[in-house]
Amino acid sequence: MVRPQQRTAYTALHERVRHDAATRSLCAGVYVDRDFRDLVIRDVYCDVRHRVSPAYGYELIPVVRHAWWAWILETARYAVVLVVLTLGLFHAAPAVVMMLTGLALCHMARIAYRSSRVAIPLKVKALWHSWLRRARWNSDAAQAREHTRMVQIALSSCLGLLLVPLLVAWIAGMSLAEVVRQSAVLTLLCAAITAVSGAVRKVLLNRARGPVLDGVPGARLTVINDQERHPCVVYSRTRSVTEATEAVVRADPFDQPSMFFGAGRLVHRWMPPLVIRLLPKAGQPADGLWEDGAPFKAHELVDHLRARITDLRRIEGLASLRGLKVSDRLYVAEEDVAVGPREWLRGEPPTPEDINGIIDRHFTMFHHFLEIRVSDTGEVVTTVFLRVTVKGRALSLDFAACALTRTPVEYHLTDALTPDGARGVVRSALRGVQDLPRTIYETYRLVRVPVVLVRAARARNPRSRAARRGATVGPLLSIRQLKSATWQDSRLDQFTIQDHIKIIEQHLLKAAEDFLTEKGLDTSAFTSQATTIINSGVLNMGGKTEINQAAVGAGAEFRIDTRLGDGEG
């Protein structure tokens, strides 16, 4: 029986479920992953030659803002520490040397401690097996020797570093106590800087825990916001594929790069598309069906499907489809950008009349898809694409489904049970003091600051809106797709993805059948093919045939490990 306190806790946990989980996780990721932060700044904000990929289940503007805040915080920490050390070299050089020696001593002592925790158990295990005359693995012996050498090197370095203060005091002509006092003051000053930086970092992480940031974006952020929300997506027909990728593609065709950039991995597609002849109902003449053109236009069916799926939003409560969004998506090859939609990329998006014309004229350079997106929290995003064309006295429905898996677990700091308020800020400050040796060592990263600032200044005048002849403007990166979990780690989400695909698929098929019935067309062939599609297992979660610990080919050899004899060590 559930107690009232437990029921309250479960209810509170349910109310915490939000649609911006992926956005908050990516905002937190820029503080814990420097490479990811630099990637956002370099390849999203500063890359004005290529368009931004469409956003599925997350907002890109808050991620870019937090990336800049994290970069500014880290750069300021490095700069202030470097200024303190530089001033110390001019006024109290022995104290600076003493401080660096003490930090190096702490670092080497930490290495000795960590290596000894591995080497000592392995040595004890080796002695025990030797006494029992058991066979030992070569890998254990090699690992023990490696960590033993690390302990020896670290302890020798510690002994050498202990002599440095005496040597520095003797060369400077000062007493050892005076040098230690000055170095202690300098160390406390640098530690205070790193502590403040750690506290500010925690405050910024707490801001990422709150609502998604709003505000007036700058010039570049406005362009990013317009591009990620633009219905037109530029893709590449001839994007190069490496040899390693080609081998994977041959093993699993679902690993091929798809035109649905940013939507995740292609997990299902009707191959071939559902095609039926448009015939009148039984007993009615077929001669007059096509006299005045097609019995209906493709955009009429698209409007009907859009309205039917949009009606699902009216369902409220636990039976609703959370995060349901329906929109139009236009795909155009970047090879055709220079001759086609330049004005669309530079200015306003296409009007509904333009989109209807594209849907009806299937032979143009544009590919229209009705985009249906479902996501409970923003972490697992299922997107269905449906293309409708009427040609050759037939109706063609091209159905595809893509899925985005969860963001990395280490990015889920905003949902972790960590202390907030003053306690969390103090812990983060102490953690910053612990990273003082690394901060001093990484001050060399300041050499890249001018490059970043120059590229950021140039990004205020984006050139991606004006397509140049021969230039590629299609998106090259989707940070959400890049930071998605692997399919091997997403088995539990398979059922959610399959549910969403099947639910949307059945609603689309039923809506299309009702539309054909209203137009007085024969639906027997459509019903037969739709039943076959519904009853088939369609989800492919990326399974591959893997051969581990084996050798293939003439004269191939494989040896995972060897054993040592009794007399070997």
C-alpha positions as CSV (number, residue, x, y, z in Angstrom):
1,M,0.0,0.0,0.0
2,V,1.3,3.4,-1.0
3,R,1.7,5.8,1.9
4,P,0.4,9.4,1.6
5,Q,4.0,10.7,1.8
6,Q,5.0,8.4,-1.1
7,R,2.1,9.4,-3.2
8,T,3.0,13.1,-2.7
9,A,6.6,12.3,-3.7
10,Y,5.4,10.4,-6.8
11,T,3.1,13.3,-7.8
12,A,5.9,15.8,-7.3
13,L,8.2,13.7,-9.5
14,H,5.6,13.5,-12.2
15,E,5.1,17.3,-12.1
16,R,8.9,17.8,-12.6
17,V,8.6,16.2,-16.1
18,R,9.2,19.1,-18.5
19,H,9.5,19.4,-22.3
20,D,12.9,21.1,-22.2
21,A,14.9,18.3,-20.6
22,A,17.2,18.0,-23.6
23,T,17.8,21.8,-23.7
24,R,18.7,21.9,-20.0
25,S,21.0,18.9,-20.3
26,L,22.9,20.4,-23.2
27,C,23.1,23.7,-21.3
28,A,24.7,21.9,-18.4
29,G,27.0,19.9,-20.8
30,V,28.9,23.0,-21.9
31,Y,30.1,23.4,-18.3
32,V,31.3,19.8,-17.8
33,D,32.6,19.1,-21.4
34,R,35.1,21.6,-22.7
35,D,35.3,20.0,-26.1
36,F,31.5,20.2,-26.5
37,R,31.5,23.9,-25.4
38,D,34.2,24.7,-27.9
39,L,32.3,22.8,-30.6
40,V,29.2,24.9,-30.0
41,I,31.2,28.2,-30.2
42,R,33.3,27.2,-33.1
43,D,30.9,25.2,-35.4
44,V,27.6,26.7,-34.4
45,Y,28.1,30.4,-33.5
46,C,31.2,31.2,-35.5
47,D,30.5,29.1,-38.6
48,V,28.6,31.6,-40.8
49,R,29.3,29.8,-44.0
50,H,26.9,26.9,-43.2
51,R,23.4,27.0,-42.0
52,V,22.3,25.8,-38.6
53,S,20.6,22.4,-38.5
54,P,16.9,22.3,-37.6
55,A,16.2,21.8,-33.9
56,Y,14.2,18.7,-32.8
57,G,13.1,18.7,-29.2
58,Y,15.5,21.4,-27.9
59,E,16.3,25.1,-28.2
60,L,19.7,26.1,-29.5
61,I,19.9,29.7,-28.3
62,P,20.1,28.8,-24.6
63,V,22.9,26.3,-25.3
64,V,24.9,28.9,-27.2
65,R,24.5,31.5,-24.5
66,H,25.6,29.1,-21.7
67,A,28.5,28.0,-23.9
68,W,29.7,31.6,-24.1
69,W,29.2,32.1,-20.3
70,A,31.2,29.0,-19.6
71,W,34.0,30.1,-22.0
72,I,34.1,33.6,-20.5
73,L,34.2,32.2,-17.0
74,E,37.1,29.8,-17.8
75,T,39.0,32.5,-19.8
76,A,38.6,35.0,-16.9
77,R,39.9,32.4,-14.4
78,Y,43.0,31.6,-16.6
79,A,43.6,35.3,-17.2
80,V,43.4,36.4,-13.6
81,V,45.6,33.5,-12.4
82,L,48.2,34.3,-15.1
83,V,48.2,38.0,-14.1
84,V,48.8,37.1,-10.5
85,L,51.6,34.8,-11.3
86,T,53.2,37.3,-13.7
87,L,53.1,40.1,-11.0
88,G,54.5,37.6,-8.5
89,L,57.5,36.8,-10.8
90,F,58.4,40.5,-10.9
91,H,58.0,41.2,-7.1
92,A,58.5,37.8,-5.4
93,A,59.9,35.3,-7.9
94,P,61.0,32.8,-5.1
95,A,57.5,32.7,-3.8
96,V,56.1,31.8,-7.2
97,V,58.7,29.1,-7.6
98,M,57.9,27.8,-4.1
99,M,54.1,27.8,-4.9
100,L,54.6,25.9,-8.2
101,T,56.8,23.4,-6.4
102,G,54.2,22.8,-3.8
103,L,51.5,22.3,-6.3
104,A,53.7,19.9,-8.3
105,L,54.4,18.0,-5.1
106,C,50.7,17.6,-4.4
107,H,50.2,16.4,-7.9
108,M,52.9,13.8,-7.8
109,A,51.7,12.6,-4.4
110,R,48.3,12.1,-5.9
111,I,49.7,10.1,-8.7
112,A,51.7,7.9,-6.3
113,Y,48.5,7.3,-4.2
114,R,46.4,6.4,-7.2
115,S,49.0,4.1,-8.7
116,S,49.7,2.4,-5.3
117,R,46.0,1.6,-5.0
118,V,46.3,-0.5,-8.2
119,A,49.8,-1.9,-7.8
120,I,49.6,-3.1,-4.2
121,P,46.5,-5.4,-4.7
122,L,48.1,-6.8,-7.9
123,K,51.4,-7.5,-6.0
124,V,49.5,-9.2,-3.2
125,K,47.5,-11.2,-5.7
126,A,50.7,-12.3,-7.5
127,L,52.4,-13.4,-4.3
128,W,49.3,-15.4,-3.3
129,H,49.1,-17.1,-6.7
130,S,52.8,-17.8,-6.6
131,W,52.6,-19.4,-3.2
132,L,49.6,-21.6,-4.4
133,R,51.6,-22.3,-7.7
134,R,48.7,-21.0,-9.8
135,A,49.1,-19.7,-13.3
136,R,49.0,-15.9,-13.6
137,W,47.8,-13.8,-16.4
138,N,50.4,-11.7,-18.3
139,S,48.1,-8.7,-18.4
140,D,48.0,-8.6,-14.6
141,A,51.8,-8.8,-14.4
142,A,52.2,-6.0,-17.0
143,Q,49.7,-3.8,-15.2
144,A,51.5,-4.3,-11.9
145,R,54.8,-3.4,-13.3
146,E,53.4,-0.3,-15.0
147,H,51.8,1.1,-11.8
148,T,54.9,0.1,-9.7
149,R,57.1,2.2,-12.0
150,M,54.6,5.1,-11.7
151,V,54.8,4.9,-7.9
152,Q,58.6,4.9,-8.1
153,I,58.7,7.9,-10.4
154,A,56.2,9.8,-8.4
155,L,58.0,9.2,-5.1
156,S,61.4,10.1,-6.6
157,S,59.9,13.3,-7.9
158,C,58.5,14.1,-4.5
159,L,61.9,13.7,-2.9
160,G,63.4,15.9,-5.5
161,L,60.8,18.6,-5.1
162,L,61.3,18.7,-1.3
163,L,64.8,20.0,-1.9
164,V,63.7,22.8,-4.2
165,P,62.5,25.2,-1.4
166,L,65.9,25.0,0.3
167,L,67.6,25.7,-3.0
168,V,65.4,28.6,-3.8
169,A,65.8,30.2,-0.4
170,W,69.6,29.8,-0.6
171,I,69.8,31.3,-4.1
172,A,67.5,34.2,-3.2
173,G,69.4,34.9,0.0
174,M,66.2,34.8,2.1
175,S,65.1,32.7,5.0
176,L,63.0,29.6,4.3
177,A,60.2,30.9,6.6
178,E,60.0,34.2,4.6
179,V,59.8,32.3,1.3
180,V,57.1,29.9,2.6
181,R,55.1,32.9,4.0
182,Q,55.1,34.7,0.6
183,S,54.3,31.5,-1.3
184,A,51.4,30.8,1.1
185,V,49.9,34.2,0.5
186,L,50.2,33.8,-3.3
187,T,48.7,30.3,-3.1
188,L,45.7,31.5,-1.1
189,L,45.2,34.3,-3.6
190,C,45.1,31.9,-6.6
191,A,42.9,29.5,-4.6
192,A,40.5,32.3,-3.9
193,I,40.3,33.0,-7.6
194,T,39.5,29.4,-8.5
195,A,37.0,29.2,-5.6
196,V,35.1,32.2,-6.9
197,S,35.1,30.7,-10.4
198,G,33.8,27.4,-9.0
199,A,31.0,29.2,-7.1
200,V,30.0,31.2,-10.2
201,R,30.0,28.0,-12.3
202,K,27.5,26.5,-9.8
203,V,25.3,29.5,-10.0
204,L,25.2,29.3,-13.8
205,L,24.3,25.6,-13.6
206,N,21.5,26.4,-11.3
207,R,20.2,28.9,-13.9
208,A,20.3,26.1,-16.4
209,R,18.1,24.1,-14.0
210,G,15.4,26.8,-14.2
211,P,13.2,27.8,-17.2
212,V,14.8,28.1,-20.6
213,L,16.4,31.5,-20.9
214,D,14.6,34.3,-22.8
215,G,15.7,37.7,-23.8
216,V,16.8,39.9,-26.7
217,P,19.3,37.9,-28.8
218,G,22.1,39.5,-30.6
219,A,22.6,39.7,-34.4
220,R,24.2,36.2,-34.7
221,L,21.8,34.6,-32.3
222,T,18.9,36.0,-34.2
223,V,20.2,34.4,-37.4
224,I,20.7,31.1,-35.6
225,N,17.1,31.3,-34.2
226,D,15.7,32.0,-37.7
227,Q,17.7,29.2,-39.4
228,E,16.8,26.5,-36.9
229,R,13.1,27.4,-37.2
230,H,13.1,27.8,-41.0
231,P,11.0,25.2,-42.8
232,C,13.6,24.9,-45.6
233,V,16.5,22.5,-44.9
234,V,19.6,22.3,-47.2
235,Y,21.0,18.8,-47.6
236,S,23.9,17.4,-49.6
237,R,23.4,14.7,-52.3
238,T,27.1,13.9,-52.6
239,R,28.4,14.1,-49.1
240,S,31.6,11.9,-48.8
241,V,31.6,8.8,-46.8
242,T,34.7,7.3,-45.3
243,E,35.7,3.7,-45.8
244,A,34.9,2.8,-42.3
245,T,31.4,4.3,-42.7
246,E,30.9,2.4,-46.0
247,A,31.6,-0.9,-44.2
248,V,28.9,-0.1,-41.6
249,V,26.5,1.0,-44.3
250,R,26.8,-2.3,-46.1
251,A,26.2,-4.1,-42.8
252,D,23.2,-2.0,-41.8
253,P,21.4,0.1,-44.5
254,F,19.7,2.2,-41.8
255,D,23.2,3.7,-40.9
256,Q,23.3,5.6,-44.2
257,P,23.3,9.4,-44.0
258,S,19.7,10.5,-44.6
259,M,18.4,13.8,-45.8
260,F,16.5,14.3,-42.5
261,F,19.5,16.1,-41.0
262,G,19.2,16.8,-37.2
263,A,16.2,14.4,-36.8
264,G,18.4,11.6,-35.6
265,R,18.8,8.1,-36.9
266,L,16.5,6.8,-39.6
267,V,14.8,3.9,-37.9
268,H,12.0,3.1,-40.4
269,R,10.9,3.8,-43.9
270,W,8.4,2.3,-46.3
271,M,10.4,0.7,-49.0
272,P,9.0,1.0,-51.5
273,P,6.5,3.8,-50.8
274,L,2.8,3.0,-50.6
275,V,1.4,3.5,-54.2
276,I,-2.2,2.9,-55.3
277,R,-4.0,3.7,-58.5
278,L,-6.8,6.2,-58.1
279,L,-9.9,4.4,-59.3
280,P,-13.6,5.2,-58.8
281,K,-15.7,3.0,-56.6
282,A,-17.1,-0.2,-58.0
283,G,-19.9,0.4,-60.5
284,Q,-18.9,3.9,-61.4
285,P,-17.3,4.8,-64.8
286,A,-13.6,5.6,-64.8
287,D,-13.6,7.7,-67.9
288,G,-14.6,11.0,-66.4
289,L,-12.4,10.7,-63.3
290,W,-9.4,12.4,-64.9
291,E,-11.1,14.6,-67.5
292,D,-10.8,17.8,-65.5
293,G,-7.4,16.8,-64.1
294,A,-6.7,14.8,-60.9
295,P,-9.6,14.0,-58.7
296,F,-7.8,16.0,-56.0
297,K,-4.6,17.9,-55.5
298,A,-1.8,16.6,-53.3
299,H,-1.9,19.6,-51.0
300,E,-5.6,18.9,-50.2
301,L,-4.7,15.5,-48.8
302,V,-1.8,17.0,-46.9
303,D,-4.1,19.6,-45.3
304,H,-6.6,16.9,-44.4
305,L,-3.8,14.8,-42.7
306,R,-2.4,17.9,-40.9
307,A,-5.8,18.7,-39.5
308,R,-6.5,15.1,-38.4
309,I,-3.1,14.8,-36.6
310,T,-3.5,18.3,-35.1
311,D,-6.8,17.2,-33.6
312,L,-4.9,14.8,-31.4
313,R,-3.7,17.9,-29.4
314,R,-7.2,18.2,-28.0
315,I,-6.7,15.0,-26.0
316,E,-5.7,16.0,-22.5
317,G,-4.5,14.2,-19.4
318,L,-2.5,11.0,-19.2
319,A,-3.8,9.8,-22.6
320,S,-2.4,12.8,-24.5
321,L,0.6,12.7,-26.9
322,R,3.0,15.0,-25.1
323,G,5.0,17.3,-27.3
324,L,3.0,16.7,-30.4
325,K,4.0,19.2,-33.2
326,V,3.0,19.2,-36.8
327,S,4.8,21.4,-39.4
328,D,5.9,21.5,-43.0
329,R,9.4,20.7,-44.0
330,L,11.0,21.5,-47.3
331,Y,14.3,19.9,-48.4
332,V,16.5,21.2,-51.2
333,A,19.9,20.0,-52.3
334,E,22.7,22.5,-51.6
335,E,23.8,22.0,-55.2
336,D,20.5,23.7,-56.2
337,V,20.6,26.5,-53.7
338,A,22.4,28.9,-56.0
339,V,19.6,28.7,-58.6
340,G,16.6,28.3,-56.5
341,P,15.6,29.4,-53.0
342,R,18.2,32.1,-52.3
343,E,15.5,34.7,-51.4
344,W,14.0,32.2,-49.0
345,L,17.3,31.6,-47.2
346,R,17.9,35.3,-46.9
347,G,14.5,36.6,-46.0
348,E,11.1,35.4,-45.0
349,P,10.1,31.7,-45.1
350,P,7.7,30.5,-47.8
351,T,4.0,31.3,-47.5
352,P,1.3,28.6,-47.2
353,E,0.5,29.3,-50.9
354,D,4.1,28.6,-51.9
355,I,4.1,25.4,-49.9
356,N,0.9,24.2,-51.5
357,G,2.4,24.9,-54.9
358,I,5.5,22.9,-54.0
359,I,3.4,20.0,-52.8
360,D,1.4,19.8,-56.1
361,R,4.5,20.3,-58.3
362,H,6.5,17.2,-57.2
363,F,8.9,17.5,-60.1
364,T,10.7,20.6,-58.7
365,M,13.9,20.7,-56.8
366,F,12.0,20.9,-53.5
367,H,10.9,17.9,-51.5
368,H,8.0,18.5,-49.1
369,F,7.4,16.4,-46.1
370,L,4.7,16.7,-43.5
371,E,6.7,16.6,-40.2
372,I,5.1,15.1,-37.1
373,R,7.1,15.2,-33.9
374,V,6.4,13.6,-30.6
375,S,8.5,13.8,-27.4
376,D,7.5,13.3,-23.8
377,T,10.4,15.3,-22.2
378,G,12.6,16.3,-25.1
379,E,15.1,13.5,-24.4
380,V,13.6,10.9,-26.7
381,V,12.3,12.5,-29.9
382,T,10.4,10.6,-32.6
383,T,9.8,12.4,-35.8
384,V,7.7,11.1,-38.7
385,F,8.0,12.4,-42.2
386,L,5.3,11.9,-44.9
387,R,5.5,12.9,-48.5
388,V,2.4,13.0,-50.6
389,T,2.5,13.1,-54.4
390,V,-0.2,12.5,-57.1
391,K,1.2,11.5,-60.4
392,G,0.6,8.9,-63.2
393,R,-3.0,8.5,-62.0
394,A,-1.7,7.2,-58.7
395,L,-1.2,8.3,-55.2
396,S,2.2,7.9,-53.6
397,L,2.8,8.1,-49.8
398,D,6.5,8.1,-48.7
399,F,6.8,7.5,-45.0
400,A,9.9,7.7,-42.9
401,A,10.6,7.9,-39.2
402,C,13.7,9.1,-37.3
403,A,14.5,9.0,-33.6
404,L,16.8,11.0,-31.3
405,T,18.0,9.2,-28.2
406,R,18.8,10.6,-24.8
407,T,21.7,13.0,-24.1
408,P,24.7,11.8,-22.2
409,V,24.2,10.9,-18.6
410,E,27.0,13.1,-17.4
411,Y,25.1,16.1,-18.8
412,H,22.0,15.5,-16.6
413,L,23.3,17.7,-13.8
414,T,20.1,19.8,-13.7
415,D,18.1,16.7,-12.7
416,A,20.6,15.2,-10.3
417,L,20.0,15.1,-6.6
418,T,22.8,17.6,-5.8
419,P,22.5,20.2,-3.1
420,D,21.3,23.6,-4.2
421,G,21.7,27.0,-2.5
422,A,24.6,27.9,-0.4
423,R,25.7,24.4,0.3
424,G,26.0,23.5,-3.4
425,V,27.9,26.8,-4.1
426,V,30.4,26.0,-1.3
427,R,31.0,22.5,-2.6
428,S,31.6,23.8,-6.1
429,A,34.0,26.4,-4.7
430,L,36.0,23.8,-2.9
431,R,36.1,21.7,-6.0
432,G,37.5,24.7,-7.8
433,V,40.3,25.0,-5.3
434,Q,41.1,21.3,-5.8
435,D,41.6,22.0,-9.5
436,L,44.1,24.8,-8.9
437,P,47.1,22.8,-10.3
438,R,45.2,22.1,-13.5
439,T,44.2,25.7,-13.8
440,I,47.8,26.9,-13.6
441,Y,48.9,24.3,-16.1
442,E,46.1,25.1,-18.6
443,T,46.8,28.8,-18.8
444,Y,48.4,28.2,-22.1
445,R,44.8,28.0,-23.5
446,L,44.8,31.8,-23.5
447,V,46.7,31.8,-26.8
448,R,43.5,30.8,-28.6
449,V,41.4,33.7,-27.1
450,P,42.2,36.2,-29.8
451,V,41.3,33.7,-32.5
452,V,37.9,33.0,-30.9
453,L,37.2,36.7,-30.4
454,V,38.0,37.5,-34.0
455,R,35.8,34.7,-35.4
456,A,33.0,35.8,-33.0
457,A,33.3,39.4,-34.3
458,R,33.1,38.3,-37.9
459,A,30.1,36.1,-37.1
460,R,28.0,39.3,-36.6
461,N,27.9,39.6,-40.4
462,P,26.7,36.1,-41.5
463,R,27.4,35.2,-45.1
464,S,25.3,32.0,-45.2
465,R,22.2,33.9,-46.3
466,A,23.8,34.8,-49.6
467,A,24.6,31.6,-51.4
468,R,27.8,31.9,-53.5
469,R,28.3,29.9,-56.7
470,G,30.0,26.6,-55.8
471,A,29.8,27.2,-52.1
472,T,28.2,24.7,-49.8
473,V,25.8,26.1,-47.2
474,G,24.1,23.0,-45.9
475,P,24.5,22.2,-42.1
476,L,27.5,20.1,-41.2
477,L,26.7,19.5,-37.5
478,S,23.7,18.8,-35.3
479,I,24.8,19.0,-31.6
480,R,21.7,17.2,-30.5
481,Q,22.3,14.3,-32.9
482,L,26.0,14.3,-32.1
483,K,25.4,14.0,-28.3
484,S,22.7,11.3,-28.5
485,A,23.2,8.0,-26.8
486,T,24.2,4.9,-28.9
487,W,21.5,2.5,-29.9
488,Q,23.1,-0.2,-27.7
489,D,22.3,2.1,-24.7
490,S,18.8,2.9,-25.8
491,R,17.0,-0.5,-25.7
492,L,14.5,0.7,-23.1
493,D,13.5,3.6,-25.3
494,Q,12.7,1.2,-28.2
495,F,9.2,0.6,-26.9
496,T,8.5,4.3,-26.7
497,I,9.8,5.0,-30.2
498,Q,7.8,2.0,-31.6
499,D,4.6,3.2,-29.8
500,H,4.9,6.7,-31.3
501,I,5.7,5.4,-34.8
502,K,2.8,3.0,-34.8
503,I,0.3,5.5,-33.4
504,I,1.1,8.2,-35.9
505,E,1.2,5.7,-38.7
506,Q,-2.3,4.3,-38.0
507,H,-3.8,7.8,-37.7
508,L,-2.2,8.8,-41.0
509,L,-3.4,5.7,-42.8
510,K,-6.9,6.1,-41.4
511,A,-7.1,9.7,-42.3
512,A,-5.9,9.0,-45.8
513,E,-8.5,6.3,-46.3
514,D,-11.3,8.6,-45.1
515,F,-10.1,11.3,-47.5
516,L,-10.2,8.9,-50.4
517,T,-13.7,7.7,-49.4
518,E,-14.9,11.3,-49.3
519,K,-13.6,11.8,-52.8
520,G,-15.6,8.8,-54.1
521,L,-12.5,6.7,-54.8
522,D,-11.9,3.0,-54.5
523,T,-10.1,2.2,-51.2
524,S,-9.9,-1.6,-51.4
525,A,-6.2,-1.6,-52.6
526,F,-5.3,1.1,-50.1
527,T,-6.9,-0.8,-47.2
528,S,-5.1,-4.0,-48.2
529,Q,-1.7,-2.4,-48.3
530,A,-2.3,-0.4,-45.1
531,T,-3.3,-3.5,-43.2
532,T,0.0,-5.2,-44.4
533,I,2.0,-2.2,-43.1
534,I,0.2,-2.0,-39.8
535,N,0.7,-5.7,-39.1
536,S,4.4,-5.7,-40.0
537,G,7.2,-5.2,-37.5
538,V,8.8,-2.1,-38.8
539,L,11.3,-0.8,-36.1
540,N,14.9,-1.4,-36.8
541,M,17.0,-0.3,-33.8
542,G,20.3,-0.7,-35.4
543,G,21.3,-4.3,-34.7
544,K,24.5,-5.4,-36.4
545,T,26.3,-8.7,-36.7
546,E,29.4,-8.3,-34.5
547,I,32.4,-10.7,-34.4
548,N,34.5,-10.2,-31.3
549,Q,37.8,-11.8,-30.3
550,A,38.3,-13.6,-33.6
551,A,40.7,-13.5,-36.6
552,V,39.5,-13.7,-40.2
553,G,41.6,-14.4,-43.3
554,A,44.4,-16.6,-44.5
555,G,47.1,-16.9,-41.9
556,A,45.3,-14.7,-39.4
557,E,46.1,-15.1,-35.7
558,F,44.4,-13.9,-32.6
559,R,45.6,-14.0,-29.0
560,I,43.8,-12.1,-26.3
561,D,46.3,-13.0,-23.5
562,T,48.9,-15.4,-22.4
563,R,49.7,-17.1,-19.1
564,L,52.9,-17.0,-17.2
565,G,54.6,-20.0,-15.9
566,D,55.5,-20.6,-12.3
567,G,59.0,-19.3,-12.7
568,E,58.1,-16.2,-14.7
569,G,57.3,-12.8,-13.3
